Amino acid sequence: MPATLARTLPALALLLTLAGCQARQNATADAARPAPAAQATSTAQSAAGQVRVTEIARGLEHPWAVALLPDGDFLVTERPGRLRRVSADGAVSSPLAGVPAVYAEGQGGLLDVVLAPDFATSQRIYLSYAEPGPDGTAGTAVARATLTADGLRDLQVIYRQEPKLHGDLHFGSRIVFDGQGHVFISQGERNDRPTAQKLDMLQGKLVRLHLDGSVPQDNPFVGRKDARPEIWSYGHRNSQSLALDPRTGTLWEGEHGPRGGDELNLPQPGRNYGWPVITHGINYSGLKIPESVGTSAPGMEPPHHVWLKSPGLSGMAFLTGRPGHPWNDSLFLGALAERNLIRLTLDGNRIAGEERLLDELGERIRDVRVGPAGEVYVLTDAEDGRLLRLDPPQAR
């Protein structure tokens, strides 16, 4: 045997042995990784009967929004700036790469996540977030990107709230598509009340854009030199609830009042929804809102529905088109302050009834979405936040 080969064979044998050992160690490590815990279930009370509540995942740090993926997985945003994929059996991924930098102070951070209307072919998602600006300022922004196995690529910012302001409150923000090639973006007035009435600023406005961020020419303020063309409606305080009624295509919006005065609106183009000039709430100090003239004023729209005691609205989802379902024609809203889930019974656009669900949990409900089989998903807002599935009562 040549001397070179004689020297090579033992080395090769050692490498193969080490590779085998490493493979066995990897297999052992994989086997030792804990599988997702068995999904705990409990029951909650409803006017229509018992609701089964299943914990899909926990350990989420202040989760803000959940999007339902076609394969049964979920995308969940965490306010500190992380996007995670959660499998149907509850496995939570490492943070996905490619998420934009966020201003994670106060109420700021990574906010909404939704699938693009053509997600099945484009794999594109939209994110809203508090975007850092110069000198410690921040503002609501929206970006779109392609979802891959490892994270996001081709990130493109399609909207920026201008001007950016100081402060860490009232960013909004929810994203909704109208099925006609437009995207609506809700946001807050950044706790700077007068901005909601100023048409040359984007704070306190509902905006409407094409899916690429360009401005539709039929927006109500296009062509006015004193107004931003992105604006659809104005006079909003802090809107964390937005959804399209599948029955009619009507857009519904919910917003936080101050101390009292949370409201639902059906925003129409160019209309003024009043904040801070008209409101059913008062300041947290107990004093009157300085700019307020009362609960109504000429040229300003009254709320479609109002709560004199603030539930703290966040998240919104319709359950419709399921005759015989005990919750058919319902509108669900998360309640942060009341720590429950609100179910409104609808008769057309009229609110015919209201009940509270999940009082037993005593947890802040940040987001709510309805699944394809009529199941309801909610996120609890906490350092150890949870993703829950609600299976409604059986039809009687």
N, C-alpha and C positions, 0 to 999 in steps of 0.2 A: 504494500500500500504506500503511495507517495506520502512523504512527510507532511506536506501541506494539508492533504485530506485527513491524515491522522490527527492533525491539530484541530481541524475544522469540525470533525464529527462530535467530539465531546462538547464543544461550544454550542453546536446546533442542538444537541440533546438537552443541554442546560436551558437554552432558550425555550424549547418546546415544553420542558417541565414547568418553567416559570409561567409560560402562557397558560398552561393547563391549570396551574394553581390560581392564576389571576381570574380565569374564567369561572373556576369553582367559587372564588371569593365573591365575584360579581353576582353569580347566581344566588349565593347565600345572602348577599346584601339585598338583592331584589326580593328574595323570599322574606327577608326580615322586615322590609318596609311595611308599615301597617297599612292594611287596606282601609278604605273609608269606613268609618264606624257605621254600624247598622242604623238606618235612619229612624230616629225616634218619632213616635206618633203620639198625639193626644187628641182630645176633642174640645171643641168650643161650641158655644150656644148661638143659635140663630132663630129668628122668628119662624123660619121654615123647617127647623129641626136641627139635629146635631151636625156639626161640621168637623170633618177629619182634618187635622193639622199635621203635616209631615215636615220635619226639619231636614232639608236637603243638605245644607252646609252651614258651618259656623266658623268663627275665627276670622271673620272679615272686619277690617278696621274701618269703621264708619262708612259702610257701603252706601252709595248714593243712588245708583240706578242699575237695573237688570234688563238685559235684552235676551229674548228667547231665540236660540239658534235652531235651524231646521232639523239638525241631527239629534236634538234633545238636550244638548249642552246649553250653557248660559254664559253670557258675558256680564261681568259685574265690575262697576267702577268703585274704587275706594277713594274717599275725599282727599287723603294725603297725596294722591297722584299715581295710583296703581290701577291697572286694568288686569283682571284675572279671568281665566276660563274655568268654569265649574262644570264638571261632568254630571250626567244625570244621576250617577250614584254618589255624588257629593265630593269627589276629589277636586281639590282646589289647586290650580296651577301656580307656578312661580309667576311673578309679575311679567306681563308681556312686554317685549321691547318695542321701542318706537313711539311711545306715548309722549305728547308734547310736555314741556315744562309747565308747571302750574304754580299759581300763587296760593299756597296752602296755608292761609292764615284765616282765623275766624271762620266765617261761612264760605270762604273761598277754597278752591281745590278742583279736583276732577269731578264733573257733575254728570250730565246725562250721557247715555249711549243708546243708539238706535241703529237698526239695520237699514241700509239703503233700499229703496223700492225694488231695485234690480239686484239685490244681494245674491240671489241664486246663481247669477251669471258673473257679476262683478266682484263678489266677496267684499264689497265696500261697506264701511260703517261710518257713522258720524258721531263725534264727541263734542260736548260743550264743557267749558272749563273756565276758571278764572285765570286770565293770562297776565303775567307780570309785565309791568311797564317801567319806564325810567323813574328814578328817584322814589321808589317804593310805591308807585301807583299800580293800579290793576283795573281790569275790565273783563267783561264776559266775552268769550270768543267761541267759535265753532270751527272744527277741522274735520276733514274726511280723509280716510286712508283705507288701504286694502288690508284685510285680515289674512294673515298667513299662519302656518303651524307654530311659528316662533314669535310672532308679534305683528307689528304694523309696518307697512312700507308705503312709499309714495304719499306721505302725509302732506296735505294741502290745507292751509287755513283759508276758509271761505268767508268768514265774518269776524269783524273786530268791533266791539263797542267803543265808540269814540265820543268825547275824549276820555282817556283813562283818568281815574280819580284816586285820591287817597282814601283809605278806610278798608275794612275787611268784612263789610256786611252787604247783603241784598244783591247777590249776583244772579238770582233766578236759579236754574234755567232749564227749560225743556225744549225738545225738538220734535216737530210733527210734520209729516208729509201730507199733502192734500190730494194726491192721486192725479193731479193735473200738471205735474212738473214743477211744483213749488214746495219750498220748505218754510215753515213758520218757526221762529225762535223767540221764546219768552225770556224775559230778563227782569232784573230789579232796577230801582232807581238809586242803588248804591247808598241808601240811607241819607240821600241828599234830596229832600222832598221836592224843592222847586224844579229839579231837572225833569220830573215826569211831565210837566206842562210845557217844556221848552222844545220846540220842534227842530231846533238846530243841534240838539244833543240826542244821543241814542238811549240814555238811561230812562227806565220806566216806560219802555216802548215794546210792543209786539212788532217784530219785523217779518217781512215776507220777501223771499229771494227765490231765484231759480236754483236748481240743485248745485250748480257750479259757483254760486255766490253772486252772480250778476243780478241786477235789479230789473224786475218786470216793469215794462213800460206802462202797465195799467195800475200800478200802485197809486194810492190816492194822492200822494204829495209829489209825484214826479213832475218836474218843471217849475216848482216853487223855489225861489232863491232863498227863502227863509226857513226851509224845512229839509230834513234828510229824506232822500227818496226811498230808503229802505223801510220806512215806517208804514205799518198797516193800521195800528191803533195806538192810542197813548193814554196817559193818565193812570198807569198801572203802578202798584207799589212794589211788590216782590212776588213774581209769578213762578211758582214751582209745580204747577199743575197745568197740563195741556193735553188735549186729545180730540180726535175727530170722531163724530158720531157715525158709525157705519151705516145707520139707517138712512141718514139724510145728507151726509157730508158736511154737516154743521160743525164748526170749530167751537169747542168749549175751553174756557180758561179759568183757572182758580188762582187766587192770590191771597197772601197774608195781609190781614189788616194790622193795625198797630195793637192796641189793647182793645180787642173786639173788632168786629167789622170784617172778618174773612168773607170773601165773596166769590161767587161764580158769575162769569160773563160769557156772552156769546158774541165775540168781538166782530164788529162790522168795519169795513174800510173807512178810514178817516175819522172815526168817532172818538170822542174824548170820554174816558171812563172815570174822570173826576179827581183822582188822587193828586194832591192832598186837599183840594178845594171842597169836595164832598166826600164824606166818610161816615160810617156808623160806629167808628171807633174813637178812642181817646189816646192820649200819650201814655206811655208806661208809667209816668209820674202821677197819673190821675188827672192831669190838666188837659184842657182842650187842645186839639191840634191847632197851632197858631194860624195857619192859612185857611182853615176850614170855615165855611159859611153855613154848614149844616149838612143834611143828608141829601139835599137836591139843589140844583142850580140850572138856569137856562143853558141849553147847549151841551149839557153833560148827561151821560147815560147812567140811569140807576142800575144797580146790580140785578142780574137775573135771579139770584138767590143770595141771601146774606145770613151770616151767623153773628148774633150780637155778642156771644162769647166765642172767642177764637179757638177752633180746633187745632190750628197750625197746619194748613193744608199742604200736602206734598205728594206728588204722584197722582195719576188719574187714569182710569181704564174703563171702557164700556164692555158690558157683556150683553150682546143682543143676537137676534137671529136664531134663537134656540127655543122654539115653542115647547112648552111642557117642562122646561128647566125651571126649578124653583126661583132662580135668580135672573131669569130672562128679563131684558130691558132694565138693567141696573147700571148705575154709574158708581164706581168705587173710587174712594179718595183716601189716601193715607192721612193720619192725624198725628202730628208730632207732639203738640201740647197735651191733647187728650189721651195720647198713647193708646190708640185703637184704630180700627178700620171702619170708615163710614160707607154704608151702602144706601144709595138713593134709588128709590123705585121711580121709574119714568113712565109718564103717559104722554107720548110725543115729547115735547120739550118741557112739559110741566112736571114738577117734582111732586109726586103723589104720596111718597112715604120716605121715611128715613129711619135707619137703625144703625146701632153700633155693634161691631164684631171685634173679637179678640181683646175685649176688656180684661179677660182672665190673664193675658200675658203681661199687661202693664208695660208694653214696650213702644218706643217711638217708631211709627211706621213711615219710612222715608219714600218707598216706591211701591207701586202696585201695577201688575200686568196680568192680562187674561190669556190663557193658553188655548190651543186649538180645540180641546175637548171640553171647554167651559170651566177648567180649573183656574184658580186664582193664585198668583205668586206675589209674595210681599217680601220686602227687605226691612229688617229692623236696624235702626241707626244707633250703633253703640261701638265701643272699642272691640267688643266681641260680638259683632253683628251677625245676623243669621239670614239665610234665604229659606223661606217657608213656602210650602204648597198647601192650598186649601181646597179640599174636595168637598163640594157643596152637598147639602142634604139631597137625598134621593127624592125624585118626583113622587108625589102622593097619588 
